[in-house]
Amino acid sequence: MARHLTILTGASRGMGAAIAEQLLQSGATVIGISRATNAELDAKAAAAGATLEQWAIDLADAPAAARRVEDWLAAQSAETFDSATLINNAAALTRIGPLEASDADELARALRVGLEAPLLLTAAFLRATQGWRARRDGQCKVLNISSGLGRSAMASQASYCAVKAGMDHFTRSVALDQTHAAHPAHVVSLAPGVIDTDMQVQLRAGDPSRFPDRDRFVQMKTGGQLDSPAAAATKVLAYLRRADFGSKPVADVRDA
Ligand SMILES: NC(=O)c1ccc[n+]([C@@H]2O[C@H](COP(=O)([O-])OP(=O)(O)OC[C@H]3O[C@@H](n4cnc5c(N)ncnc54)[C@H](OP(=O)(O)O)[C@@H]3O)[C@@H](O)[C@H]2O)c1
């Protein structure tokens, strides 16, 4: 039986939990990384007969998280998995408002979780899978979950815009690296659409006097324009399975 490995950050809730659930249902091995663990996912893994490890890790300490991932990968046999995927999905908003009103520690944390951790985890993943059979077979992928806000700016969330623009651009750079690799991994920074999760709750709860776009987010919710986490996960995983995955390093799940 084929063995597929996915390392997934932000697996505890939101779209990440839905991605984990769908991967487990297909029998994949999932390593979930979040601060909290999700007991329902353990039950779903058991029901599906799939392997799930949940690591309670704060990605604000990105070097420690990357070391743990690299050590774990190094301890696996290079022949075990038919495919290996890293999905950098975790991210955090900061308190909604203009940059000058932000808390420095909160800003720094959001940058570490949303940008530093994906960059370091990608480096660890690419290094550790270098000699893997899956890599030789063209079956190693990095999927960075980006956002439309990395591509068009919005007021009151400078850190999030910077994180996602940075994620898009480091993905472009890594894709160029991979064109010189003997056995390239495929990398994509993907905007997942608008999803009915805690992140949207946070945006709708923003103070309108400090958040000019708040009404737009309220209207998307009342107008039924948000994808459920499950629907968004299905679209993201369908994109991941596309035969041309990696041909466009910066993409949108709504791309035809
Ligand atoms: N929702 C949307 O409309 C939307 C739109 C465009 C892009 N996105 C992107 O899609 C991805 C998923 O978003 P979502 O809406 O599902 O978010 P969410 O519901 O807020 O979930 C965020 C996930 O990230 C994890 N996380 C946050 N801080 C962390 C930390 N310090 N260390 C480890 N894990 C941490 C959380 O787990 P813990 O709290 O347990 O640590 C949680 O599992 C994000 O990259 C987001 O930027 C979302």
The ligand as an ORCA input file, in Angstrom:
! r2SCAN-3c Opt
* xyz 0 1
  N      -9.773     32.309      6.937
  C      -9.603     32.956      5.804
  O     -10.516     33.578      5.270
  C      -8.265     32.926      5.115
  C      -8.137     33.636      3.915
  C      -6.921     33.618      3.267
  C      -5.871     32.892      3.793
  N      -6.021     32.213      4.965
  C      -4.882     31.460      5.479
  O      -5.259     30.107      5.652
  C      -4.503     29.528      6.729
  C      -5.444     28.888      7.724
  O      -6.265     29.930      8.240
  P      -7.496     29.666      9.214
  O      -8.515     30.656      8.821
  O      -7.802     28.203      9.273
  O      -6.852     30.142     10.601
  P      -7.302     29.871     12.099
  O      -8.657     29.267     12.168
  O      -7.025     31.136     12.830
  O      -6.262     28.744     12.554
  C      -4.901     29.050     12.661
  C      -4.091     27.789     12.935
  O      -2.721     28.224     13.104
  C      -2.247     27.742     14.357
  N      -1.328     28.672     14.995
  C      -1.556     29.993     15.249
  N      -0.531     30.486     15.966
  C       0.344     29.463     16.157
  C       1.579     29.339     16.838
  N       2.139     30.352     17.500
  N       2.220     28.139     16.833
  C       1.659     27.077     16.214
  N       0.490     27.129     15.540
  C      -0.156     28.317     15.539
  C      -3.509     27.577     15.222
  O      -3.297     26.592     16.211
  P      -3.084     26.890     17.786
  O      -3.900     28.078     18.157
  O      -3.507     25.599     18.416
  O      -1.613     27.123     17.944
  C      -4.533     27.083     14.202
  O      -4.439     25.694     14.056
  C      -3.667     30.678      7.300
  O      -2.384     30.669      6.738
  C      -4.415     31.909      6.840
  O      -3.567     33.025      6.764
  C      -7.198     32.208      5.636
*
